[in-house]
Amino acid sequence: MAYEMAKKNDGAPGTDGITFDDIEAQGVATFLEQIQNELIERTYMPLPARKKEIPKGDGKVRTLSIPAIRDRVVQGALKLIVEPVFEADFQPGSFGYRPKREAREAVSRVAQAIVQNKTRVIDLDLRAYFDTVRHELLLKKVAQRISDNDVMHLLKVMLKASGKQGVPQGGVISPVLSNIYLNEVDRMLERAKEVTRNSKYTYVEYARFADDMVILVDAHRRHDWLMKALEKRLREEFAKLQVEVNEEKSSIVDLSRGESFGFLGFEFRRTRSLKGVLRPH
């Protein structure tokens, strides 16, 4: 099943140069049996990933890791095992790389919060998030839900192959691992929503897509304390994870003053319609 998923996604070969055509010529059954034996005997070792730099809009580059097809298959198989387990734990405000969830739902959630007068925004940018994930903290989080020694061993081998810390961008398993790592931050925000709830109305909303996150708070001045408390708690959670906030790209925004913020490639602001109604733009 993991092989079929990898083939469907296609993609370039890794450092070994082996393509899907090469595997088909050799015989898929033989290819998978070899991997299976290595996993059972615990002799499996991932190959170094091929690095490819992708230009970003700000003149910088994002380094993608392209694993060999054999490693994509193993990562895919591991994902099929652990993803359903952790999906039960993931929070409603997390949208990145999850089954049956997509970016436009996160965008819609933010727009709806603005309609509900949540116009004060904590816009946080995490510095090199994928590169700074601490393996020992991640493995502890995984071990809280997974008690299978073979799975834990395989995960350790994969992480070790990617370096001393971080999860490789481009790895099949990386999105799930990055969501596991930040799940406690999401939990904290869900608790903040509940403890400040007034009947059906909440004074806090948030949306997260991988390492892109915004928190929106009700505009009324009586919630000044809430803005400060949330920012403090967020920084505490990130400090526990040893994740650094990029201060240059992070900001506190007030949409009622005509300010704006960026999220998932969109620039959000609040404008007045031709009928005089305030709406998200």
C-alpha positions as CSV (number, residue, x, y, z in Angstrom):
1,M,0.0,0.0,0.0
2,A,2.8,2.4,0.9
3,Y,4.5,1.5,-2.5
4,E,1.3,2.4,-4.4
5,M,1.1,5.7,-2.5
6,A,4.7,6.5,-3.4
7,K,4.3,5.6,-7.0
8,K,1.1,7.7,-7.3
9,N,3.0,10.7,-6.0
10,D,5.8,9.9,-8.4
11,G,8.7,12.3,-7.7
12,A,12.3,12.3,-8.5
13,P,14.7,9.6,-7.4
14,G,16.9,10.0,-4.3
15,T,20.7,9.8,-3.9
16,D,20.8,6.2,-5.2
17,G,19.3,7.3,-8.6
18,I,16.8,4.4,-8.6
19,T,13.5,5.3,-10.4
20,F,10.1,3.5,-10.4
21,D,10.9,2.1,-13.8
22,D,14.1,0.5,-12.4
23,I,12.0,-1.1,-9.6
24,E,9.3,-2.3,-12.0
25,A,12.0,-3.9,-14.2
26,Q,13.6,-5.6,-11.1
27,G,10.1,-6.7,-9.9
28,V,8.1,-4.9,-7.2
29,A,7.6,-8.1,-5.1
30,T,11.4,-8.6,-4.9
31,F,12.0,-4.9,-4.0
32,L,9.4,-5.0,-1.2
33,E,10.6,-8.4,0.1
34,Q,14.1,-7.0,0.5
35,I,12.8,-4.0,2.5
36,Q,10.6,-6.3,4.5
37,N,13.5,-8.6,5.5
38,E,15.6,-5.6,6.5
39,L,12.8,-4.2,8.7
40,I,12.2,-7.6,10.4
41,E,16.0,-8.2,11.0
42,R,16.4,-4.5,12.0
43,T,19.2,-4.0,9.4
44,Y,17.3,-1.3,7.6
45,M,19.2,2.0,7.3
46,P,17.8,5.0,5.4
47,L,20.0,6.4,2.7
48,P,21.0,10.1,2.9
49,A,18.3,12.3,1.3
50,R,19.0,14.3,-1.8
51,K,18.9,18.0,-1.1
52,K,17.1,20.4,-3.4
53,E,16.9,24.2,-2.8
54,I,13.5,25.8,-3.6
55,P,13.5,29.7,-3.9
56,K,11.3,31.5,-1.4
57,G,9.6,34.9,-2.1
58,D,12.0,36.8,0.3
59,G,15.1,35.9,-1.7
60,K,15.9,33.0,0.7
61,V,15.7,29.3,-0.1
62,R,13.9,26.4,1.4
63,T,15.9,23.1,1.4
64,L,13.8,20.1,0.5
65,S,15.0,16.6,1.3
66,I,14.2,14.0,-1.4
67,P,14.4,10.5,0.1
68,A,15.2,7.4,-2.0
69,I,12.1,5.6,-3.2
70,R,12.8,2.7,-0.8
71,D,12.9,5.1,2.1
72,R,9.7,6.8,0.9
73,V,8.0,3.4,1.0
74,V,9.1,2.7,4.5
75,Q,8.1,6.2,5.7
76,G,4.8,5.8,4.0
77,A,4.2,2.4,5.8
78,L,5.1,3.9,9.1
79,K,2.7,6.9,8.4
80,L,-0.1,4.4,7.7
81,I,0.4,2.9,11.2
82,V,0.9,6.0,13.4
83,E,-1.2,8.7,11.6
84,P,-4.6,7.2,12.6
85,V,-3.4,6.9,16.3
86,F,-2.5,10.6,16.5
87,E,-5.4,11.9,14.4
88,A,-7.5,11.0,17.5
89,D,-5.4,13.5,19.5
90,F,-5.0,16.3,17.0
91,Q,-7.1,19.5,17.6
92,P,-9.8,21.2,15.5
93,G,-7.6,24.3,14.7
94,S,-4.8,22.2,13.1
95,F,-5.2,21.9,9.3
96,G,-1.7,21.2,7.9
97,Y,-1.2,17.9,6.0
98,R,-4.0,16.1,7.7
99,P,-6.5,13.7,6.0
100,K,-9.6,15.4,4.6
101,R,-8.4,18.8,5.7
102,E,-7.0,21.6,3.5
103,A,-5.7,25.1,3.6
104,R,-8.9,26.8,2.5
105,E,-10.6,25.5,5.6
106,A,-8.0,27.3,7.7
107,V,-8.5,30.5,5.7
108,S,-12.2,30.2,6.1
109,R,-11.9,29.7,9.9
110,V,-9.8,32.9,10.2
111,A,-12.3,34.9,8.0
112,Q,-15.2,33.7,10.2
113,A,-13.4,34.8,13.4
114,I,-13.0,38.3,11.9
115,V,-16.7,38.4,11.2
116,Q,-17.2,37.6,14.9
117,N,-15.3,40.7,15.8
118,K,-12.1,38.8,16.8
119,T,-9.9,41.6,15.3
120,R,-6.9,41.5,17.5
121,V,-4.3,39.1,16.1
122,I,-1.2,37.4,17.4
123,D,0.7,36.6,14.2
124,L,3.6,34.3,15.1
125,D,6.4,33.1,12.8
126,L,8.6,30.2,14.0
127,R,12.2,30.4,13.1
128,A,13.4,27.4,10.9
129,Y,10.8,25.2,12.7
130,F,11.3,21.9,10.7
131,D,15.1,22.2,11.2
132,T,14.9,22.7,15.0
133,V,12.6,19.9,16.2
134,R,14.3,18.1,19.0
135,H,14.4,14.4,18.5
136,E,14.4,13.4,22.2
137,L,11.3,15.5,22.8
138,L,9.5,14.2,19.7
139,L,10.2,10.6,20.6
140,K,8.8,11.2,24.1
141,K,5.6,12.5,22.6
142,V,5.3,9.6,20.2
143,A,6.0,7.1,23.1
144,Q,3.1,8.4,25.0
145,R,0.8,6.8,22.4
146,I,3.0,4.1,20.7
147,S,4.4,1.2,22.8
148,D,5.6,-0.9,19.9
149,N,9.4,-1.3,20.1
150,D,9.8,-2.0,16.4
151,V,8.0,1.2,15.5
152,M,9.9,3.2,17.9
153,H,13.2,1.7,16.7
154,L,12.4,2.5,13.1
155,L,11.4,6.1,14.0
156,K,14.7,6.6,15.8
157,V,16.7,5.3,12.8
158,M,14.8,7.6,10.5
159,L,15.4,10.7,12.7
160,K,19.0,9.8,13.2
161,A,19.6,9.6,9.4
162,S,18.2,13.2,9.1
163,G,20.8,14.7,11.4
164,K,21.1,15.6,15.1
165,Q,17.8,17.5,15.2
166,G,14.9,18.5,12.9
167,V,12.6,16.6,10.6
168,P,13.4,16.8,6.8
169,Q,11.0,18.9,4.7
170,G,10.0,16.5,1.9
171,G,10.0,13.4,4.1
172,V,6.7,11.4,3.9
173,I,6.5,11.0,7.7
174,S,7.6,14.6,8.5
175,P,4.2,16.4,8.4
176,V,2.7,13.9,10.9
177,L,5.8,14.3,13.2
178,S,5.6,18.1,13.0
179,N,2.0,18.0,14.0
180,I,2.7,15.7,16.9
181,Y,5.4,18.1,18.1
182,L,3.1,21.2,18.2
183,N,0.0,19.4,19.4
184,E,0.4,20.6,23.0
185,V,0.4,24.2,21.7
186,D,-3.0,23.5,20.0
187,R,-4.3,21.9,23.2
188,M,-3.4,25.0,25.2
189,L,-5.3,27.2,22.7
190,E,-8.3,24.9,22.8
191,R,-8.3,25.2,26.7
192,A,-8.1,29.0,26.3
193,K,-11.1,28.9,24.0
194,E,-13.1,26.9,26.5
195,V,-12.2,28.8,29.8
196,T,-13.2,32.1,28.2
197,R,-16.3,30.8,26.5
198,N,-19.6,32.6,27.0
199,S,-22.4,30.2,26.0
200,K,-21.9,29.5,22.2
201,Y,-19.5,32.4,21.8
202,T,-15.8,32.2,22.2
203,Y,-13.4,35.1,22.6
204,V,-10.5,33.3,21.1
205,E,-9.9,31.5,17.8
206,Y,-6.8,30.1,16.2
207,A,-5.7,28.3,13.0
208,R,-2.5,26.5,12.4
209,F,-1.2,25.0,9.2
210,A,2.1,23.2,10.0
211,D,4.3,26.1,11.3
212,D,2.1,28.9,10.1
213,M,-0.1,30.1,13.0
214,V,-2.5,32.9,13.9
215,I,-4.5,33.6,17.1
216,L,-7.5,36.0,17.0
217,V,-9.0,37.6,20.1
218,D,-12.2,39.6,20.6
219,A,-11.9,43.3,20.1
220,H,-13.5,44.5,23.4
221,R,-11.0,46.2,25.7
222,R,-12.0,44.0,28.6
223,H,-10.0,41.3,26.8
224,D,-6.7,43.2,27.0
225,W,-5.6,40.7,29.7
226,L,-6.4,37.8,27.4
227,M,-4.1,39.1,24.6
228,K,-1.2,39.4,27.1
229,A,-1.9,36.0,28.8
230,L,-2.1,34.2,25.4
231,E,1.1,35.6,24.1
232,K,2.9,34.7,27.4
233,R,1.5,31.1,27.4
234,L,2.4,30.6,23.7
235,R,6.0,31.7,24.4
236,E,6.1,29.3,27.4
237,E,4.9,26.4,25.2
238,F,7.4,27.2,22.5
239,A,10.2,27.5,25.0
240,K,9.4,24.0,26.4
241,L,9.8,22.7,22.8
242,Q,12.9,24.8,22.3
243,V,11.3,26.4,19.2
244,E,12.4,29.9,18.6
245,V,9.9,32.7,17.6
246,N,11.1,34.8,14.7
247,E,10.6,38.3,16.3
248,E,11.2,40.2,13.0
249,K,8.3,38.3,11.3
250,S,6.0,38.1,14.3
251,S,3.6,40.9,15.2
252,I,0.5,41.9,17.2
253,V,-2.1,43.3,14.8
254,D,-5.3,45.3,15.3
255,L,-7.6,45.0,12.3
256,S,-9.9,47.7,13.7
257,R,-7.1,50.2,13.1
258,G,-6.7,49.3,9.5
259,E,-3.8,47.0,10.1
260,S,-3.4,43.6,8.3
261,F,-1.6,40.2,8.7
262,G,-0.6,37.4,6.4
263,F,-1.6,33.8,6.6
264,L,-1.2,31.0,4.1
265,G,-0.4,33.4,1.2
266,F,-3.4,35.7,1.9
267,E,-3.3,39.2,3.3
268,F,-6.2,39.6,5.8
269,R,-7.7,43.0,6.7
270,R,-11.1,44.3,7.7
271,T,-13.0,46.7,5.4
272,R,-16.4,48.3,5.2
273,S,-18.7,47.0,2.4
274,L,-20.8,49.4,0.1
275,K,-23.7,48.8,2.5
276,G,-21.5,50.0,5.4
277,V,-21.0,46.5,7.0
278,L,-17.6,45.6,8.4
279,R,-16.3,42.4,6.7
280,P,-13.1,40.4,6.3
281,H,-11.1,41.1,3.1
